[in-house]
Amino acid sequence: MSTQTVDRTDVNAAFAAERAQQRSDMDAYNREAEAWNARPLAERQAEALAAEQARFADRVAKGELIDLGNGRYQSTEGWDRGEIWTLRASATGDRQMLAMPEHGLDIDPVTKRARLYSAVPAWHGLGQVIPGGISEVEDVIRIGQLDVPVYSIPAAPYEVPGVAGKVTPVGQFHVGNASTGEYWGTVGKIHKNIDVRTSFGFMQNVVGNNGVIWESAGLMGGGRKVFISCKVDGGILVDPSGLDEHVELFLVVQDTRDGSGSYRAMITPWRPLCQNTNRFATRDALSTIKLRHTSGLPAAIEKARAVLGLTVEYSQSFAAEETQLARTDTTLAEFQATMAELFAEGNDTPSGQVFAARKHDEESTRTRLANDRREEDLVQRFGTEAGRVGRTLYAAEQAYTGHLDWGKVRKGTDAAAKWNARIEASLDGEDEGLKTRAHAKLLQLAASR
């Protein structure tokens, strides 16, 4: 058996480093653009428009950016996969100016500060940073400006044209931001929001520490969405005497208060600082609890505490399982055979099969090309992971989960719709059962050696 020692993995640090490089690149680009803009208009008008339009059209043609219209583009690469950027076009011949990805955070209309508290600097440079974090809940609420009141008003009767009398909605209420008057939506009579302090108390009980250091907390969507995070002691350490890959874990709560989503609590390797990292936290969570906003929500939160508490304990046994995979060598042939079994389970059709499970004689041209692309993506991902952590079952698992997250083709009428479907699938945990089944199969392989 061979092992390869690599640096410890911190997805948050890697994300922040890439963002820092992007900010540096953007500043350099904009300095060049300012110098260009100082030239006479007649010299630069035709050249600027043609060159910039061609450059961005080329990126769109390559699939690096998906045109969503109105100057908005969705990225398909790097940490920004699924993120939306804005391009400010020019009608006067000035160079186009780039804007950073949409962070999605609420901005206070008076102070112009983002409603975000963080123990570390965020990639976007916004929010109130307290290095190392603080433990006082009221201070976090004050600094992050999280205490947004919610109004709830019974829906008024309305008239339907051509129908006699007024229609009165039964048990419908309009909810919104009571500070600004912003309307969020309509909810039923069973809908119930909870005070943000309840979430803090719940999280303290899960990690069993009233002096917990809070990592981040913020608002999005005009107060509609609240997120809070704290670190879980220990994290996951895979193969400490060999691979030595360490992953920090965070307890994250995401509360959607406008009736459009559930109350979520999860154990995840991501510290949320924006809409993108909130999405990553949901996608990569080890365990997620989703609760409805009803009158029984406070009691349900208390029951969920026990479940997530077990997840914190399970992270240690999960680390032992990942270590077992990291210490078990494999080959490309075995990886392909395992993938063939996983993709064939519960599927008797030619579509969606790979490697030895393929029914070549029954494949249409379209099915053949789709299966070929699926195989190419899996092999490429296994090669990348094997180069990073060695040819092990751990690399096989990382390749398979990476394919489900980013390589699996999603349904949609166009490229933008397919990417949105990918985002929704990650939020809904659509492939969690597949990942769990793969983990169990790979553990069986490791145990058989």
Rosetta blueprint (number, residue, H / E / L):
1 M L
2 S L
3 T L
4 Q L
5 T L
6 V L
7 D L
8 R L
9 T L
10 D L
11 V H
12 N H
13 A H
14 A H
15 F H
16 A H
17 A H
18 E H
19 R H
20 A H
21 Q H
22 Q H
23 R H
24 S H
25 D H
26 M H
27 D H
28 A H
29 Y H
30 N H
31 R H
32 E H
33 A H
34 E H
35 A H
36 W H
37 N H
38 A L
39 R L
40 P L
41 L H
42 A H
43 E H
44 R H
45 Q H
46 A H
47 E H
48 A H
49 L H
50 A H
51 A H
52 E H
53 Q H
54 A H
55 R H
56 F H
57 A H
58 D H
59 R H
60 V H
61 A H
62 K H
63 G L
64 E L
65 L E
66 I E
67 D E
68 L E
69 G E
70 N L
71 G L
72 R E
73 Y E
74 Q E
75 S E
76 T L
77 E L
78 G H
79 W H
80 D H
81 R L
82 G L
83 E L
84 I E
85 W E
86 T E
87 L E
88 R E
89 A L
90 S L
91 A L
92 T L
93 G L
94 D L
95 R L
96 Q L
97 M E
98 L E
99 A L
100 M L
101 P L
102 E L
103 H L
104 G L
105 L E
106 D L
107 I E
108 D L
109 P L
110 V L
111 T L
112 K L
113 R L
114 A E
115 R L
116 L E
117 Y E
118 S E
119 A L
120 V L
121 P L
122 A L
123 W L
124 H L
125 G L
126 L L
127 G L
128 Q E
129 V E
130 I L
131 P L
132 G L
133 G L
134 I E
135 S L
136 E L
137 V H
138 E H
139 D H
140 V H
141 I H
142 R H
143 I H
144 G H
145 Q L
146 L L
147 D L
148 V L
149 P L
150 V E
151 Y E
152 S E
153 I E
154 P E
155 A L
156 A L
157 P L
158 Y E
159 E E
160 V L
161 P L
162 G L
163 V L
164 A L
165 G L
166 K E
167 V E
168 T L
169 P L
170 V L
171 G L
172 Q E
173 F E
174 H E
175 V E
176 G E
177 N E
178 A L
179 S L
180 T L
181 G L
182 E L
183 Y E
184 W E
185 G E
186 T E
187 V E
188 G E
189 K L
190 I L
191 H L
192 K L
193 N L
194 I L
195 D L
196 V H
197 R H
198 T H
199 S H
200 F H
201 G H
202 F H
203 M H
204 Q H
205 N H
206 V H
207 V H
208 G L
209 N L
210 N L
211 G L
212 V L
213 I L
214 W E
215 E E
216 S E
217 A E
218 G E
219 L E
220 M E
221 G L
222 G L
223 G L
224 R L
225 K E
226 V E
227 F E
228 I E
229 S E
230 C E
231 K E
232 V E
233 D E
234 G E
235 G E
236 I E
237 L E
238 V E
239 D L
240 P L
241 S L
242 G L
243 L L
244 D L
245 E E
246 H E
247 V E
248 E E
249 L E
250 F E
251 L E
252 V E
253 V E
254 Q E
255 D E
256 T E
257 R L
258 D L
259 G L
260 S L
261 G L
262 S L
263 Y E
264 R E
265 A E
266 M E
267 I E
268 T E
269 P L
270 W L
271 R L
272 P L
273 L L
274 C L
275 Q H
276 N H
277 T H
278 N H
279 R H
280 F H
281 A H
282 T H
283 R H
284 D L
285 A L
286 L L
287 S E
288 T E
289 I E
290 K E
291 L E
292 R L
293 H L
294 T L
295 S L
296 G L
297 L H
298 P H
299 A H
300 A H
301 I H
302 E H
303 K H
304 A H
305 R H
306 A H
307 V H
308 L H
309 G H
310 L H
311 T H
312 V H
313 E H
314 Y H
315 S H
316 Q H
317 S H
318 F H
319 A H
320 A H
321 E H
322 E H
323 T H
324 Q H
325 L H
326 A H
327 R L
328 T L
329 D E
330 T L
331 T L
332 L H
333 A H
334 E H
335 F H
336 Q H
337 A H
338 T H
339 M H
340 A H
341 E H
342 L H
343 F H
344 A H
345 E L
346 G L
347 N L
348 D L
349 T L
350 P L
351 S L
352 G L
353 Q L
354 V L
355 F H
356 A H
357 A H
358 R L
359 K L
360 H H
361 D H
362 E H
363 E L
364 S L
365 T H
366 R H
367 T H
368 R H
369 L H
370 A H
371 N H
372 D H
373 R H
374 R H
375 E H
376 E H
377 D H
378 L H
379 V H
380 Q H
381 R H
382 F H
383 G H
384 T H
385 E H
386 A H
387 G H
388 R H
389 V H
390 G L
391 R L
392 T E
393 L H
394 Y H
395 A H
396 A H
397 E H
398 Q H
399 A H
400 Y H
401 T H
402 G H
403 H H
404 L H
405 D H
406 W H
407 G H
408 K L
409 V L
410 R L
411 K L
412 G L
413 T L
414 D L
415 A H
416 A H
417 A H
418 K H
419 W H
420 N H
421 A H
422 R H
423 I H
424 E H
425 A H
426 S H
427 L H
428 D H
429 G L
430 E L
431 D L
432 E H
433 G H
434 L H
435 K H
436 T H
437 R H
438 A H
439 H H
440 A H
441 K H
442 L H
443 L H
444 Q H
445 L H
446 A H
447 A H
448 S L
449 R L
